[in-house]
Amino acid sequence: MKQYAQDTFQILPLFWSNAIISFMFGLYFALLFTRKWKFHFKPALFFCISLPTLILNFSYPIITTILHLGQSGQTSVSNNLPLWIWEITSFDFIGIVAGSTMVLSILEYNKNKKETAH
């Protein structure tokens, strides 16, 4: 993706791929530790951690896409993008937290091995 962005001067796919890959890695990481594939929705975990981190993870690609669509005919994205959002979302940690808490808020997670034996 970095090579494509350097060749075509379009950085939008790079923003989207970073956000999607970190989110998918979080999903995969949480599925490794899920012992029981039983649906059990935890609204506090979903609404207080998973949803805000998901919004934060995809905020910069969405803002960049909206600003890019507003600039018809130009190939580069405007320089007046909020830099603080990019600094926060450039760490892949936000996407990993969003993906892993998404799985943990939907599926049942048992820490104790004795509970899974019953």
HELIX and SHEET records of a PDB file:
HELIX    1   1 LYS A    2  THR A    8  1                                   7    
HELIX    2   2 LEU A   12  LEU A   32  1                                  21    
HELIX    3   3 PRO A   43  LEU A   45  1                                   3    
HELIX    4   4 PHE A   46  SER A   50  3                                   5    
HELIX    5   5 LEU A   51  GLY A   70  1                                  20    
HELIX    6   6 LEU A   83  THR A   89  1                                   7    
HELIX    7   7 PHE A   93  ILE A  106  1                                  14    
HELIX    8   8 LYS A  113  ALA A  117  1                                   5    
END                                                                             
